Amino acid sequence: MEAVVSFFSPIYILMLAAILGYEIIGKVPVILHTPLMSGTN
């Protein structure tokens, strides 16, 4: 049982980090869109 937990624990953390990162990256362009566009012009 310990081997199963130690095998799935990094996978669970990786999936959680991927979902969290996707959510954060999905919101970033909305927040930074105006400052970036005004900075480039």
N, CA, C and O atoms as CSV, one atom per row, in Angstrom:
chain,resi,resn,atom,element,x,y,z
A,1,MET,N,N,0.837,-1.210,0.000
A,1,MET,CA,C,0.000,0.000,0.000
A,1,MET,C,C,0.867,1.254,0.000
A,1,MET,O,O,0.542,2.241,-0.660
A,2,GLU,N,N,1.953,1.213,0.730
A,2,GLU,CA,C,2.860,2.365,0.787
A,2,GLU,C,C,3.462,2.664,-0.583
A,2,GLU,O,O,3.663,3.825,-0.940
A,3,ALA,N,N,3.747,1.607,-1.350
A,3,ALA,CA,C,4.314,1.793,-2.691
A,3,ALA,C,C,3.312,2.481,-3.613
A,3,ALA,O,O,3.690,3.306,-4.444
A,4,VAL,N,N,2.043,2.141,-3.465
A,4,VAL,CA,C,1.006,2.756,-4.299
A,4,VAL,C,C,0.876,4.240,-3.971
A,4,VAL,O,O,0.770,5.072,-4.872
A,5,VAL,N,N,0.884,4.564,-2.690
A,5,VAL,CA,C,0.776,5.962,-2.266
A,5,VAL,C,C,1.985,6.760,-2.733
A,5,VAL,O,O,1.839,7.878,-3.227
A,6,SER,N,N,3.171,6.198,-2.580
A,6,SER,CA,C,4.387,6.909,-2.982
A,6,SER,C,C,4.485,7.033,-4.499
A,6,SER,O,O,5.192,7.909,-4.998
A,7,PHE,N,N,3.789,6.174,-5.239
A,7,PHE,CA,C,3.783,6.271,-6.698
A,7,PHE,C,C,2.798,7.331,-7.177
A,7,PHE,O,O,3.111,8.102,-8.084
A,8,PHE,N,N,1.607,7.376,-6.573
A,8,PHE,CA,C,0.570,8.289,-7.036
A,8,PHE,C,C,0.684,9.692,-6.456
A,8,PHE,O,O,0.098,10.630,-6.996
A,9,SER,N,N,1.420,9.850,-5.374
A,9,SER,CA,C,1.539,11.165,-4.755
A,9,SER,C,C,2.167,12.206,-5.684
A,9,SER,O,O,1.608,13.296,-5.805
A,10,PRO,N,N,3.297,11.934,-6.346
A,10,PRO,CA,C,3.859,12.929,-7.281
A,10,PRO,C,C,2.948,13.188,-8.474
A,10,PRO,O,O,2.887,14.311,-8.975
A,11,ILE,N,N,2.239,12.155,-8.935
A,11,ILE,CA,C,1.327,12.331,-10.067
A,11,ILE,C,C,0.180,13.257,-9.673
A,11,ILE,O,O,-0.215,14.132,-10.443
A,12,TYR,N,N,-0.352,13.055,-8.462
A,12,TYR,CA,C,-1.438,13.900,-7.967
A,12,TYR,C,C,-0.982,15.346,-7.831
A,12,TYR,O,O,-1.709,16.266,-8.207
A,13,ILE,N,N,0.216,15.551,-7.297
A,13,ILE,CA,C,0.761,16.901,-7.135
A,13,ILE,C,C,0.994,17.548,-8.499
A,13,ILE,O,O,0.714,18.733,-8.684
A,14,LEU,N,N,1.507,16.770,-9.452
A,14,LEU,CA,C,1.755,17.294,-10.793
A,14,LEU,C,C,0.458,17.705,-11.475
A,14,LEU,O,O,0.393,18.763,-12.101
A,15,MET,N,N,-0.578,16.873,-11.358
A,15,MET,CA,C,-1.872,17.203,-11.960
A,15,MET,C,C,-2.472,18.440,-11.304
A,15,MET,O,O,-3.019,19.306,-11.987
A,16,LEU,N,N,-2.369,18.524,-9.980
A,16,LEU,CA,C,-2.897,19.678,-9.259
A,16,LEU,C,C,-2.163,20.948,-9.671
A,16,LEU,O,O,-2.786,21.991,-9.868
A,17,ALA,N,N,-0.842,20.863,-9.801
A,17,ALA,CA,C,-0.042,22.013,-10.215
A,17,ALA,C,C,-0.365,22.416,-11.647
A,17,ALA,O,O,-0.397,23.606,-11.961
A,18,ALA,N,N,-0.605,21.439,-12.521
A,18,ALA,CA,C,-0.931,21.738,-13.912
A,18,ALA,C,C,-2.272,22.453,-14.017
A,18,ALA,O,O,-2.409,23.419,-14.768
A,19,ILE,N,N,-3.257,21.980,-13.265
A,19,ILE,CA,C,-4.578,22.609,-13.288
A,19,ILE,C,C,-4.506,24.015,-12.707
A,19,ILE,O,O,-5.078,24.951,-13.265
A,20,LEU,N,N,-3.808,24.164,-11.592
A,20,LEU,CA,C,-3.668,25.471,-10.960
A,20,LEU,C,C,-2.915,26.438,-11.870
A,20,LEU,O,O,-3.310,27.596,-12.009
A,21,GLY,N,N,-1.835,25.968,-12.487
A,21,GLY,CA,C,-1.072,26.802,-13.411
A,21,GLY,C,C,-1.893,27.211,-14.617
A,21,GLY,O,O,-1.792,28.347,-15.081
A,22,TYR,N,N,-2.709,26.295,-15.131
A,22,TYR,CA,C,-3.568,26.614,-16.273
A,22,TYR,C,C,-4.584,27.690,-15.906
A,22,TYR,O,O,-4.839,28.600,-16.695
A,23,GLU,N,N,-5.159,27.588,-14.718
A,23,GLU,CA,C,-6.116,28.592,-14.259
A,23,GLU,C,C,-5.452,29.958,-14.105
A,23,GLU,O,O,-6.022,30.974,-14.501
A,24,ILE,N,N,-4.248,29.985,-13.532
A,24,ILE,CA,C,-3.538,31.249,-13.328
A,24,ILE,C,C,-3.146,31.863,-14.666
A,24,ILE,O,O,-3.340,33.060,-14.875
A,25,ILE,N,N,-2.595,31.057,-15.577
A,25,ILE,CA,C,-2.189,31.558,-16.888
A,25,ILE,C,C,-3.409,32.028,-17.686
A,25,ILE,O,O,-3.317,32.988,-18.450
A,26,GLY,N,N,-4.527,31.368,-17.514
A,26,GLY,CA,C,-5.754,31.766,-18.203
A,26,GLY,C,C,-6.253,33.132,-17.765
A,26,GLY,O,O,-6.874,33.842,-18.556
A,27,LYS,N,N,-5.993,33.514,-16.521
A,27,LYS,CA,C,-6.450,34.808,-16.017
A,27,LYS,C,C,-5.441,35.924,-16.260
A,27,LYS,O,O,-5.823,37.094,-16.284
A,28,VAL,N,N,-4.163,35.595,-16.441
A,28,VAL,CA,C,-3.115,36.610,-16.560
A,28,VAL,C,C,-3.288,37.537,-17.767
A,28,VAL,O,O,-3.161,38.750,-17.599
A,29,PRO,N,N,-3.573,37.029,-18.984
A,29,PRO,CA,C,-3.705,37.956,-20.118
A,29,PRO,C,C,-4.805,38.996,-19.918
A,29,PRO,O,O,-4.675,40.124,-20.392
A,30,VAL,N,N,-5.876,38.639,-19.230
A,30,VAL,CA,C,-6.951,39.598,-18.968
A,30,VAL,C,C,-6.447,40.715,-18.060
A,30,VAL,O,O,-6.799,41.880,-18.246
A,31,ILE,N,N,-5.628,40.360,-17.083
A,31,ILE,CA,C,-5.104,41.347,-16.134
A,31,ILE,C,C,-4.036,42.221,-16.792
A,31,ILE,O,O,-4.011,43.434,-16.587
A,32,LEU,N,N,-3.150,41.597,-17.589
A,32,LEU,CA,C,-1.993,42.319,-18.124
A,32,LEU,C,C,-2.215,42.875,-19.526
A,32,LEU,O,O,-1.317,43.506,-20.085
A,33,HIS,N,N,-3.381,42.656,-20.099
A,33,HIS,CA,C,-3.592,43.042,-21.495
A,33,HIS,C,C,-3.434,44.549,-21.693
A,33,HIS,O,O,-2.710,44.983,-22.589
A,34,THR,N,N,-4.097,45.338,-20.874
A,34,THR,CA,C,-4.042,46.794,-21.037
A,34,THR,C,C,-2.650,47.376,-20.780
A,34,THR,O,O,-2.178,48.160,-21.603
A,35,PRO,N,N,-1.963,47.032,-19.676
A,35,PRO,CA,C,-0.614,47.584,-19.475
A,35,PRO,C,C,0.368,47.164,-20.564
A,35,PRO,O,O,1.212,47.963,-20.972
A,36,LEU,N,N,0.272,45.920,-21.041
A,36,LEU,CA,C,1.196,45.465,-22.078
A,36,LEU,C,C,0.945,46.201,-23.390
A,36,LEU,O,O,1.891,46.600,-24.069
A,37,MET,N,N,-0.307,46.380,-23.745
A,37,MET,CA,C,-0.608,47.046,-25.012
A,37,MET,C,C,-0.236,48.523,-24.954
A,37,MET,O,O,0.270,49.070,-25.934
A,38,SER,N,N,-0.479,49.173,-23.823
A,38,SER,CA,C,-0.105,50.580,-23.707
A,38,SER,C,C,1.412,50.738,-23.647
A,38,SER,O,O,1.944,51.766,-24.066
A,39,GLY,N,N,2.113,49.726,-23.130
A,39,GLY,CA,C,3.568,49.779,-23.059
A,39,GLY,C,C,4.214,49.603,-24.418
A,39,GLY,O,O,5.253,50.204,-24.692
A,40,THR,N,N,3.610,48.781,-25.280
A,40,THR,CA,C,4.205,48.527,-26.596
A,40,THR,C,C,3.948,49.680,-27.553
A,40,THR,O,O,4.729,49.904,-28.477
A,41,ASN,N,N,2.872,50.407,-27.344
A,41,ASN,CA,C,2.562,51.505,-28.282
A,41,ASN,C,C,3.358,52.737,-27.914
A,41,ASN,O,O,3.242,53.768,-28.577
